[in-house]
Amino acid sequence: MCYRCCFMLDAMSIKKAIQYDNSTGLSTGFVNLGDNIEHGEEATEVLVFMIVGLRGHWKAPVAYFFTHTLQASTQQQLVLHTISRLREIGVQVCALTMDGHAMNVAMCSLLGCQLDPAKHMKTYFYVEGCSEPIYVFMDACHMIKLVRNMVQACRVIKAPSGEVRWRFIELLHQQQQDLGLRTANRSQRHVDFQKQKMKVNLAVQTISDSVAKALQFLLQMDLAQTNQCKTAQKHVSNSI
């Protein structure tokens, strides 16, 4: 029997800590890529690989590596090696999912993908000995947070059909407070989210279809501050 799955990877920051293990007589906390080589550097991140079944409800961590400054080529080799080992035990990887970090994008290029929307996109790659492609997906939750963060940081984003302004999100929240309405943003957290950047629900709600409809409602009210809001409403709606 062959199990088909999605291969997921993510890197997490860890605290530097060198500890001596009495049971093995070895010190832990150094960079460890599973190659039995003493790298001598203190690890600052852990790269975790997990597989999730495409059928059924199962998932399992399959590998982790302690890293410091991992290069895209090294990460590529770790991914290919793990996929190969999974095939040996009857697990077929059909998709690769990760966040939009520059390291991951560079790794996808080394694997043979082309993720630049300005060029002819290729969102899959092949591994040796397998005729079926492995498709690449950027994690939707992470990408939504990046969109929200970019709009807030840049304040104004120029698009082919106009400008997207963070000011209109702030205006929407202010109108809710002044008029006593509850149209879209549920709280101040949607506008001042800096201390809660990791919460996906806040990002999704901030650039949701309900926000687009609320901006349209402000247009219908013909408020003076919303004379440029039509383009912003259109882009927020199209981003969902």
HUKA-V642845 format. One record per residue. N is the residue number from 1. D_LAST is the distance of its C-alpha to the last C-alpha in Angstrom with 1 decimal. Layout:
<<N;D_LAST> <N;D_LAST>>
This chain:
<<1;38.4> <2;35.4> <3;32.5> <4;29.1> <5;26.7> <6;23.8> <7;25.2> <8;23.5> <9;24.8> <10;24.5> <11;26.9> <12;28.0> <13;30.4> <14;33.8> <15;36.9> <16;39.8> <17;42.6> <18;45.6> <19;47.3> <20;50.4> <21;50.2> <22;53.7> <23;53.1> <24;52.4> <25;54.1> <26;51.1> <27;49.0> <28;45.2> <29;42.4> <30;42.8> <31;40.4> <32;40.6> <33;39.0> <34;41.0> <35;43.5> <36;46.4> <37;46.7> <38;47.5> <39;45.0> <40;46.5> <41;43.3> <42;41.8> <43;38.4> <44;35.5> <45;32.6> <46;32.3> <47;30.3> <48;29.4> <49;28.8> <50;27.7> <51;27.3> <52;25.3> <53;26.5> <54;24.5> <55;26.8> <56;28.0> <57;27.1> <58;28.6> <59;28.0> <60;30.6> <61;31.0> <62;33.1> <63;33.9> <64;33.8> <65;35.2> <66;36.4> <67;35.6> <68;36.1> <69;35.0> <70;33.7> <71;33.3> <72;30.8> <73;33.7> <74;34.9> <75;31.6> <76;31.4> <77;34.8> <78;34.1> <79;31.1> <80;33.1> <81;36.1> <82;34.2> <83;32.6> <84;36.2> <85;37.7> <86;35.2> <87;36.2> <88;39.8> <89;39.2> <90;37.3> <91;33.7> <92;31.5> <93;28.4> <94;25.7> <95;22.8> <96;22.6> <97;19.9> <98;20.0> <99;18.3> <100;17.9> <101;21.4> <102;23.5> <103;26.1> <104;23.8> <105;22.7> <106;26.4> <107;27.3> <108;25.0> <109;26.8> <110;30.1> <111;29.2> <112;28.6> <113;24.9> <114;23.5> <115;20.0> <116;20.3> <117;17.9> <118;20.7> <119;23.0> <120;23.1> <121;20.9> <122;22.6> <123;20.7> <124;23.8> <125;27.4> <126;30.6> <127;33.1> <128;36.8> <129;38.3> <130;35.1> <131;34.2> <132;30.6> <133;27.8> <134;25.8> <135;22.1> <136;20.2> <137;16.8> <138;15.5> <139;14.8> <140;11.1> <141;12.2> <142;14.1> <143;11.7> <144;9.3> <145;12.6> <146;13.7> <147;11.0> <148;12.0> <149;15.6> <150;15.7> <151;14.6> <152;17.2> <153;19.8> <154;19.8> <155;19.4> <156;18.8> <157;16.9> <158;18.1> <159;15.9> <160;17.7> <161;17.0> <162;17.7> <163;17.1> <164;14.5> <165;16.6> <166;16.5> <167;19.3> <168;17.3> <169;15.7> <170;19.3> <171;20.5> <172;18.4> <173;19.9> <174;23.3> <175;23.2> <176;22.5> <177;25.5> <178;27.7> <179;27.1> <180;26.9> <181;23.6> <182;20.8> <183;17.7> <184;14.8> <185;15.9> <186;18.4> <187;20.7> <188;21.9> <189;20.4> <190;16.9> <191;18.7> <192;21.5> <193;19.9> <194;22.2> <195;24.3> <196;21.4> <197;19.2> <198;19.2> <199;17.7> <200;14.3> <201;13.9> <202;14.4> <203;11.7> <204;9.0> <205;10.6> <206;11.0> <207;7.5> <208;6.4> <209;6.6> <210;10.3> <211;10.7> <212;9.7> <213;12.2> <214;14.6> <215;14.8> <216;15.6> <217;18.2> <218;19.7> <219;20.1> <220;21.9> <221;24.1> <222;25.0> <223;25.3> <224;27.0> <225;24.5> <226;21.5> <227;23.1> <228;20.7> <229;17.6> <230;16.5> <231;15.1> <232;13.2> <233;11.7> <234;10.7> <235;9.1> <236;7.2> <237;6.0> <238;5.5> <239;3.8> <240;0.0>>
